[in-house]
C-alpha cells in the first residue's frame, strides 16, 4: 500500500510530482475535516467529547489549509521555498490537535494513581523525546543555535511532534469513554504516522530539499487516512457511560511502554556509543549497563504483574458477592451512582428492579442451607443472563437482588421481570425433583430530577406490594402511587397500574 501511494505521487514523472502529490491530500484532508465535524455535532456523546472532536476538526482544517497553500506555492507560483505560510498552518495543527487530545473526558483517579500514571507518562515521553532529539532536533541545533526564521521553523516541527506525543500518551493513560476507545486508538495511530513523517521531513530539510510528492508524503497520507477512519468509527458507535481503564490499570498486566522507552534509549545509547568508542573498556561498560537495565526491567515487570494479579484478586473479593458472583451492595451503589448520574445528564430514563425470593426461610428449613445457596446462585445467574452489559446487577442483601437498567422505561422492564418470577434450579430437593421457587419483583422508573435512593425505595415498595399479592409476580410503582405518597405519605402501589404475571 505504501509503495502504491508513492507511485501515485510519482505518476506523470518528476515534472508533475509536486502537482499530484500536493493535490492528492486535499480530498482526504477534506473528508477528515468533515467527518470530525460531524462527530462533534453528536450531542449524545457528551459535551466534553464533542468539544474535543471540534478541536480535532479545527486541527485537520489547519492542516488542509497548509496543503492548499503548499499547492499554490509549488504549482501556481512555481516556487520551492522553506519556510512558507503553509508551515504556519501546519504548526498550528500541532497546537490545536494537542488541545483536542487533552480535552477528552477522563476517569477520576486517586492521587497515587495519578502520580504513578504521570511517572509512566514522563518515562515514555522522555524516551520518545530522546529519539526525536537524535533524529531531528539535535542535528538542527548541532549546526548552530541560530534564531532566524528558517531555524525557528525547523526547531518548531520536532517540538510539535513532542506535543503530539505527549497528547497521545495522555489520552491513552487517562482512560476514555467506552464509545470512543476504538476511534481514539485509530486516531493515535494516525498521529504516530504524522510524527514519523515529520521526523523524516525534518531530516530532509536539514540535509537536502523537499518537493511535494516525495516518499515522505506517503506517511502523511496514511496518517490522514487513519484520522478519517477514526472519525468514521466514532460516528458508528453508540454512546455509553462506561470509562475504559488505561493500559496499566488492567488487572495483572502492567504497562510495558515505560520499559520499552527505557530500553530503546539505552539501545540507542549503546549503538551510538559503540560506533564512536569501539569495543574497548568504555564499550564494555555500555554493554554491561544495557544488560543490567534489561534484567532489572524484566524483573520489575514480572514483580508488578504478580502484584497486579494479587491486587485484582483482593479487589474482586472486596466488590463481588462470593455466593452469586454479583456485585455486593457497596460496589453496586458506587457503580449505580455513576450510571444514574450519566443517565440523568443525558435525559435518559432509568429503571430499578428489586427482586426478593418468596418464602426463602422455608426453602432453607425444608431443603437445607445448601439448597438456599443454590437458589441464590440460580437467581444471580438469571439476572446476569437477562441483562445488557451496561446494566448493573447486585446482591442487595440476604435473598434480595437489585438491577439498575438505564435507557429503558418500566414498561420495557416487564419482560425482564417475567424471566425472574418463576425459576427451577438444577439442584434436586429431598423428593428428588428439581427445586422450584418464585420471586417477587418491584419495578420503579425514575422521573427527571429524582435521585437514586428514592428510585430504590420505590422499587422496594413495589416489590413488597407483589409479595402481599401472593408472590411470584411483579408490580410497577406508578405515578398515581407517587402522587398518593406525596399527598398523604402512603406507601401503597396504585392498583390501577399494577400488573401481575400470574
GIKA-V981592 format. One record per backbone hydrogen bond with DSSP energy under -1.0 kcal/mol. NH is the residue of the N-H (numbers start at 0). CO is the residue of the C=O. If there is no record, write none. Layout:
<<NH CO> <NH CO>>
This chain:
<<4 0> <5 1> <6 2> <7 3> <8 4> <9 5> <12 9> <19 15> <20 16> <21 17> <22 18> <23 19> <28 24> <29 25> <30 26> <31 27> <32 28> <33 29> <34 30> <35 31> <36 32> <37 33> <38 34> <39 35> <41 38> <42 40> <44 41> <45 42> <49 45> <50 46> <51 47> <52 48> <53 49> <54 50> <55 51> <56 52> <57 53> <58 54> <59 55> <60 56> <61 57> <62 58> <63 59> <64 60> <65 61> <66 62> <67 63> <68 64> <69 65> <70 66> <71 67> <72 68> <73 69> <74 70> <75 71> <76 71> <78 72> <88 84> <89 85> <90 86> <91 87> <92 88> <94 90> <95 91> <96 92> <97 93> <98 94> <99 95> <100 96> <101 97> <106 173> <113 109> <114 110> <115 111> <116 112> <117 113> <118 114> <119 115> <120 116> <121 117> <122 118> <123 119> <124 120> <125 121> <126 122> <127 123> <128 124> <129 125> <130 126> <131 127> <132 128> <133 129> <134 130> <135 131> <136 131> <137 132> <139 135> <140 136> <141 137> <143 140> <145 143> <151 147> <152 148> <153 149> <154 150> <155 151> <156 152> <158 154> <159 155> <160 156> <161 157> <162 158> <163 159> <164 160> <165 161> <166 162> <167 163> <168 164> <169 165> <170 166> <171 167> <172 168> <173 169> <177 241> <179 176> <180 177> <183 179> <184 180> <185 181> <186 182> <187 183> <188 184> <189 185> <190 186> <191 187> <192 188> <193 189> <194 190> <195 191> <196 192> <197 193> <198 194> <199 195> <200 196> <201 197> <202 198> <203 199> <204 200> <205 201> <206 202> <207 203> <213 210> <216 213> <217 214> <219 215> <220 216> <221 217> <222 218> <223 219> <224 220> <225 221> <226 222> <227 223> <228 224> <229 225> <230 226> <231 227> <232 228> <233 229> <234 230> <235 231> <243 175> <248 245> <249 246> <252 249> <259 255> <260 256> <261 257> <262 258> <263 259> <264 260> <265 261> <266 262> <267 263> <268 264> <269 265> <270 266> <271 267> <272 268> <273 269> <274 270> <276 272> <277 273> <279 277> <283 279> <284 280> <285 281> <286 282> <287 283> <288 284> <289 285> <290 286> <291 287> <292 288> <293 289> <294 290> <295 291> <296 292> <297 293> <298 294> <299 295> <300 296> <301 297> <302 298> <303 299> <304 300> <305 301> <306 302> <307 303> <308 304> <309 305> <310 306> <311 307> <312 308> <313 309> <314 310> <315 311> <316 312> <317 313> <318 314> <319 315> <320 325> <324 320> <326 392> <327 318> <331 327> <332 328> <333 329> <334 330> <335 331> <336 332> <337 333> <338 334> <339 335> <340 336> <341 337> <342 338> <343 339> <344 340> <345 341> <347 342> <350 404> <351 443> <352 402> <353 441> <354 400> <355 439> <356 398> <357 437> <362 358> <363 359> <364 360> <365 361> <366 362> <367 363> <371 367> <372 368> <373 369> <374 370> <375 371> <376 372> <377 373> <378 374> <379 375> <380 376> <381 377> <382 378> <383 379> <384 380> <385 381> <390 387> <391 403> <393 401> <394 326> <395 399> <396 399> <399 396> <400 354> <401 393> <402 352> <403 391> <404 350> <406 348> <413 410> <416 412> <417 413> <418 414> <419 416> <420 416> <422 436> <424 434> <428 432> <431 428> <434 426> <436 422> <438 420> <439 355> <440 472> <441 353> <442 474> <443 351> <445 349> <449 446> <454 450> <455 451> <456 452> <457 453> <458 454> <459 455> <460 456> <461 457> <462 458> <463 459> <464 460> <465 461> <466 462> <467 463> <468 464> <469 466> <470 465> <474 440> <476 442> <481 477> <482 478> <483 479> <484 480> <485 481> <486 482> <487 483> <488 484>>
